[in-house]
Amino acid sequence: MSEVTYVVAIVTVAPEHAHTAEAELARCMVASRKEAPCQHYVVNRDLEKPGRFTTDERWDTPAAFDAHLATPHFNVLAKAMGALGAEVTIMKVRPLDAAADAA
């Protein structure tokens, strides 16, 4: 049985690197959306803290997410974020929809 994998990432760079980080994240988002097992991939810019971004992702399976991490476009992003001194937190999450619907 496959299980949809939900991922939220928080990426923070120094404000002076925000423009570069945004461009790199956007490039990865475009390529990631073309991956067959990608159901949803959105990058958000924090409007209150320059240099902070989030991604909201949905993948067909845990293996699909793991494969995404090995793609050339993700590796380019990882290298770029490393060069910018980014702090990155990746969280596999589960929406509370079922709990909310039951309440």
C-alpha positions as CSV (number, residue, x, y, z in Angstrom):
1,M,0.0,0.0,0.0
2,S,1.4,3.4,-0.9
3,E,1.1,6.3,1.5
4,V,1.1,9.9,0.4
5,T,4.0,11.7,1.9
6,Y,3.6,15.3,3.1
7,V,6.7,17.5,3.6
8,V,7.2,21.0,4.9
9,A,10.6,22.5,4.7
10,I,11.7,25.8,6.3
11,V,14.7,27.5,4.7
12,T,16.3,30.5,6.3
13,V,19.1,32.6,4.8
14,A,20.6,36.0,5.7
15,P,18.4,38.8,4.4
16,E,21.1,39.8,1.9
17,H,20.9,36.4,0.3
18,A,17.1,36.3,0.1
19,H,16.9,37.2,-3.6
20,T,19.4,34.5,-4.6
21,A,17.7,31.9,-2.4
22,E,14.3,32.8,-3.9
23,A,15.5,32.3,-7.4
24,E,17.1,28.9,-6.6
25,L,14.0,27.7,-4.8
26,A,11.8,28.8,-7.7
27,R,14.0,26.9,-10.2
28,C,13.8,23.7,-8.0
29,M,10.0,24.1,-7.6
30,V,9.5,24.3,-11.4
31,A,11.6,21.1,-12.0
32,S,10.1,19.3,-9.0
33,R,6.5,19.8,-10.3
34,K,7.5,17.9,-13.4
35,E,8.4,14.8,-11.4
36,A,5.7,12.2,-12.0
37,P,5.2,11.4,-8.3
38,C,4.9,15.0,-7.3
39,Q,1.3,15.9,-6.4
40,H,1.9,19.4,-5.0
41,Y,5.0,21.6,-4.6
42,V,4.7,25.2,-3.5
43,V,7.4,27.6,-2.2
44,N,6.3,30.4,0.0
45,R,8.2,33.6,1.0
46,D,7.7,34.8,4.5
47,L,6.4,38.4,4.3
48,E,7.5,39.3,7.8
49,K,11.0,37.8,7.9
50,P,13.2,38.5,4.9
51,G,15.2,35.4,4.0
52,R,12.8,32.8,5.3
53,F,10.9,30.5,3.0
54,T,8.8,27.4,3.3
55,T,7.9,24.6,1.0
56,D,4.7,22.7,1.0
57,E,5.1,19.3,-0.8
58,R,3.0,16.2,-1.4
59,W,4.6,13.0,-2.9
60,D,3.0,9.8,-3.9
61,T,5.1,7.7,-1.5
62,P,8.0,8.0,0.9
63,A,10.2,6.4,-1.8
64,A,9.1,9.1,-4.2
65,F,10.2,11.8,-1.8
66,D,13.5,10.1,-1.2
67,A,14.1,9.8,-5.0
68,H,13.3,13.6,-5.3
69,L,16.2,14.2,-2.8
70,A,18.5,12.5,-5.3
71,T,17.5,14.4,-8.4
72,P,20.0,16.7,-10.1
73,H,17.8,19.8,-9.6
74,F,17.5,19.1,-5.9
75,N,21.2,18.6,-5.6
76,V,21.8,22.0,-7.3
77,L,19.5,23.6,-4.8
78,A,21.2,21.9,-1.8
79,K,24.6,23.1,-3.0
80,A,23.3,26.6,-3.5
81,M,21.7,26.7,-0.1
82,G,24.9,25.4,1.4
83,A,26.9,28.2,-0.3
84,L,24.4,30.7,1.1
85,G,24.7,29.4,4.7
86,A,21.1,28.4,4.8
87,E,19.5,26.8,7.8
88,V,17.1,24.0,6.6
89,T,14.6,22.0,8.5
90,I,12.7,19.3,6.7
91,M,9.6,17.9,8.3
92,K,7.5,14.9,7.2
93,V,4.0,15.8,8.4
94,R,0.5,14.5,8.4
95,P,-2.5,16.9,7.9
96,L,-5.0,16.9,10.7
97,D,-7.9,16.8,8.2
98,A,-9.3,13.5,9.5
99,A,-9.2,14.7,13.1
100,A,-10.8,18.0,12.2
101,D,-13.5,16.2,10.2
102,A,-14.3,14.0,13.1
103,A,-14.7,16.9,15.6
